[in-house]
Amino acid sequence: MAERRDSEGAGVPEAGDWLVVYGSLMRGIASASADVAGGGGGGDLLDRLGVGAGLRRVGACRVSGVLYDLGPYPALRAAVRTDEVVCGELHAVLDPGIFAVLDAFEGFDPADPSGSDYLRERVPLLEPRGRSAWIYVYNRQPDANQRIASGDWRLHLAKRADPPHDPA
């Protein structure tokens, strides 16, 4: 069966596809985005957005990319070098209707990609290998000083919460 295509040719999400989240949408990170979806910091953001039931968490994954700290959430951009990797969380898509909510949350308008904050793209996974997944890629150029060297938002948040202490 041929893959359905949207106006940009990236394809239309279907049940059985995979989704990678790498920041405030990962399980257990809701406190970092407490005010983003309203309702305080209780619960995971996917659940607070009403899309948690449309996904099944598969586990950790890795994709090619560079992560940037935009304050309450990160931004992923395409990798320039092969050693640039972002750690994420992989979900199986049970209900493709969740993408209408996620697109709005991420500031992606399929009818206006150039005006969108993020683009929804399908990318190959580095781990687990052999599959592709949907991911939201930042559509702006972040400041190079905001780069997260580890490519891991969880690790970055932990370091940000516990900065190194000056013994002086």
Sequence and secondary structure as in RCSB ss.txt:
>XXXX:A:sequence
MAERRDSEGAGVPEAGDWLVVYGSLMRGIASASADVAGGGGGGDLLDRLGVGAGLRRVGACRVSGVLYDLGPYPA
LRAAVRTDEVVCGELHAVLDPGIFAVLDAFEGFDPADPSGSDYLRERVPLLEPRGRSAWIYVYNRQPDANQRIAS
GDWRLHLAKRADPPHDPA
>XXXX:A:secstr
      TTSS    TT EEEE STTSTT GGGGTTTSSSTT S HHHHTT GGGEEEEEEEEEE EEEE SSSEE
EE  SSTT EEEEEEEEES TTHHHHHHHHHT  TT GGG SEEEEEEEEEESTT EEEEEEE S   GGGEETT
  HHHHHHHHHS      
